[in-house]
């Protein structure tokens, strides 16, 4: 088995948006991207809204992955933290504009938090990506 395996047991509900578990084959290159906020190159929070911040956070994740020779399609696990009181529907819509539509769905965790380390940040996104060994 050289391919990443998405695991969705028959006893659990199915969703096209996420997988319940992911198995990573031995020898794979695993990239951990720490939490990215919607900040620009100078560290300033982009836009006042969660949509702009979510889009920028995904672009920041993309930059990290590309620097590691991976892509958003290689992500097997997302963790999304959003500040309490923020309507994440705008953030979810922004993610649909950025994320690859033809990629296998990763595992996802979304949590509501009281605040983030970056003042003014409404969302923080981290990722785990896997590039399987060449066959």
PEJORA-V357773 format. One record per residue. N is the residue number from 0. RES is the residue in one letter. OMEGA is omega as a letter, one per 30 degrees, with the letter a starting at -180 (* if undefined). BURIAL is # if it has 16 or more other C-alpha atoms within 10 Angstrom, else .. D_FIRST is the distance of its C-alpha to the first C-alpha in Angstrom with 2 decimals. Layout:
n=N res=RES omega=OMEGA burial=BURIAL d_first=D_FIRST
n=N res=RES omega=OMEGA burial=BURIAL d_first=D_FIRST
This chain:
n=0 res=X omega=l burial=. d_first=0.00
n=1 res=X omega=a burial=. d_first=3.80
n=2 res=X omega=l burial=# d_first=5.80
n=3 res=X omega=a burial=# d_first=8.21
n=4 res=X omega=l burial=. d_first=8.77
n=5 res=X omega=a burial=# d_first=12.52
n=6 res=X omega=l burial=. d_first=13.95
n=7 res=X omega=a burial=. d_first=17.36
n=8 res=X omega=l burial=. d_first=18.80
n=9 res=X omega=a burial=. d_first=21.38
n=10 res=X omega=l burial=. d_first=23.97
n=11 res=X omega=l burial=. d_first=24.01
n=12 res=X omega=a burial=. d_first=25.54
n=13 res=X omega=l burial=. d_first=23.60
n=14 res=X omega=l burial=. d_first=24.28
n=15 res=X omega=a burial=. d_first=23.38
n=16 res=X omega=a burial=. d_first=24.09
n=17 res=X omega=l burial=# d_first=21.53
n=18 res=X omega=a burial=# d_first=18.53
n=19 res=X omega=a burial=# d_first=19.24
n=20 res=X omega=l burial=. d_first=16.25
n=21 res=X omega=l burial=# d_first=13.23
n=22 res=X omega=a burial=. d_first=10.17
n=23 res=X omega=a burial=# d_first=9.47
n=24 res=X omega=l burial=# d_first=6.71
n=25 res=X omega=l burial=. d_first=8.87
n=26 res=X omega=l burial=. d_first=10.82
n=27 res=X omega=l burial=# d_first=11.15
n=28 res=X omega=a burial=. d_first=14.79
n=29 res=X omega=a burial=# d_first=16.26
n=30 res=X omega=l burial=# d_first=19.69
n=31 res=X omega=l burial=. d_first=22.15
n=32 res=X omega=l burial=# d_first=25.10
n=33 res=X omega=a burial=. d_first=28.13
n=34 res=X omega=l burial=# d_first=30.35
n=35 res=X omega=l burial=# d_first=31.91
n=36 res=X omega=l burial=# d_first=35.20
n=37 res=X omega=a burial=# d_first=36.89
n=38 res=X omega=l burial=# d_first=38.76
n=39 res=X omega=a burial=. d_first=39.78
n=40 res=X omega=l burial=. d_first=39.95
n=41 res=X omega=l burial=. d_first=43.04
n=42 res=X omega=l burial=. d_first=41.49
n=43 res=X omega=l burial=. d_first=43.62
n=44 res=X omega=a burial=# d_first=42.35
n=45 res=X omega=l burial=# d_first=42.06
n=46 res=X omega=l burial=. d_first=44.13
n=47 res=X omega=a burial=. d_first=45.47
n=48 res=X omega=a burial=# d_first=43.07
n=49 res=X omega=l burial=# d_first=39.63
n=50 res=X omega=l burial=# d_first=38.49
n=51 res=X omega=a burial=# d_first=39.35
n=52 res=X omega=l burial=# d_first=37.94
n=53 res=X omega=l burial=# d_first=34.60
n=54 res=X omega=a burial=# d_first=34.32
n=55 res=X omega=l burial=# d_first=35.20
n=56 res=X omega=l burial=# d_first=32.81
n=57 res=X omega=l burial=# d_first=29.89
n=58 res=X omega=l burial=# d_first=31.32
n=59 res=X omega=l burial=# d_first=31.43
n=60 res=X omega=l burial=# d_first=27.76
n=61 res=X omega=l burial=# d_first=27.02
n=62 res=X omega=l burial=. d_first=29.15
n=63 res=X omega=a burial=# d_first=27.30
n=64 res=X omega=l burial=# d_first=23.87
n=65 res=X omega=l burial=. d_first=25.29
n=66 res=X omega=l burial=. d_first=26.81
n=67 res=X omega=a burial=. d_first=23.37
n=68 res=X omega=l burial=. d_first=21.99
n=69 res=X omega=a burial=# d_first=20.18
n=70 res=X omega=l burial=# d_first=21.41
n=71 res=X omega=l burial=# d_first=22.08
n=72 res=X omega=l burial=# d_first=19.25
n=73 res=X omega=a burial=# d_first=16.82
n=74 res=X omega=l burial=# d_first=18.40
n=75 res=X omega=a burial=# d_first=16.40
n=76 res=X omega=l burial=# d_first=19.57
n=77 res=X omega=l burial=# d_first=23.25
n=78 res=X omega=a burial=# d_first=26.22
n=79 res=X omega=l burial=# d_first=29.55
n=80 res=X omega=l burial=# d_first=32.84
n=81 res=X omega=a burial=# d_first=35.98
n=82 res=X omega=l burial=# d_first=39.56
n=83 res=X omega=l burial=. d_first=41.35
n=84 res=X omega=l burial=. d_first=43.52
n=85 res=X omega=l burial=. d_first=41.53
n=86 res=X omega=a burial=. d_first=40.72
n=87 res=X omega=l burial=# d_first=37.04
n=88 res=X omega=l burial=. d_first=37.24
n=89 res=X omega=l burial=. d_first=38.36
n=90 res=X omega=l burial=# d_first=35.45
n=91 res=X omega=l burial=. d_first=32.93
n=92 res=X omega=l burial=. d_first=34.66
n=93 res=X omega=l burial=# d_first=34.40
n=94 res=X omega=l burial=# d_first=30.67
n=95 res=X omega=l burial=. d_first=30.32
n=96 res=X omega=a burial=. d_first=32.14
n=97 res=X omega=a burial=. d_first=29.77
n=98 res=X omega=l burial=. d_first=26.21
n=99 res=X omega=a burial=. d_first=24.18
n=100 res=X omega=a burial=. d_first=24.53
n=101 res=X omega=a burial=. d_first=21.56
n=102 res=X omega=l burial=. d_first=18.91
n=103 res=X omega=a burial=# d_first=16.70
n=104 res=X omega=l burial=# d_first=18.84
n=105 res=X omega=l burial=# d_first=18.26
n=106 res=X omega=a burial=# d_first=19.55
n=107 res=X omega=l burial=# d_first=23.26
n=108 res=X omega=l burial=. d_first=26.14
n=109 res=X omega=a burial=. d_first=29.70
n=110 res=X omega=l burial=. d_first=32.57
n=111 res=X omega=a burial=. d_first=36.29
n=112 res=X omega=a burial=. d_first=38.03
n=113 res=X omega=l burial=. d_first=41.69
n=114 res=X omega=l burial=. d_first=41.31
n=115 res=X omega=a burial=. d_first=39.27
n=116 res=X omega=a burial=. d_first=40.14
n=117 res=X omega=l burial=# d_first=41.14
n=118 res=X omega=l burial=. d_first=44.51
n=119 res=X omega=l burial=# d_first=44.43
n=120 res=X omega=a burial=# d_first=40.64
n=121 res=X omega=a burial=# d_first=39.63
n=122 res=X omega=l burial=# d_first=35.84
n=123 res=X omega=a burial=# d_first=33.21
n=124 res=X omega=l burial=# d_first=29.54
n=125 res=X omega=a burial=# d_first=26.71
n=126 res=X omega=l burial=# d_first=23.08
n=127 res=X omega=l burial=# d_first=19.74
n=128 res=X omega=a burial=# d_first=17.64
n=129 res=X omega=l burial=# d_first=14.22
n=130 res=X omega=a burial=# d_first=13.55
n=131 res=X omega=l burial=# d_first=9.96
n=132 res=X omega=l burial=. d_first=10.29
n=133 res=X omega=a burial=. d_first=11.50
n=134 res=X omega=* burial=. d_first=9.72
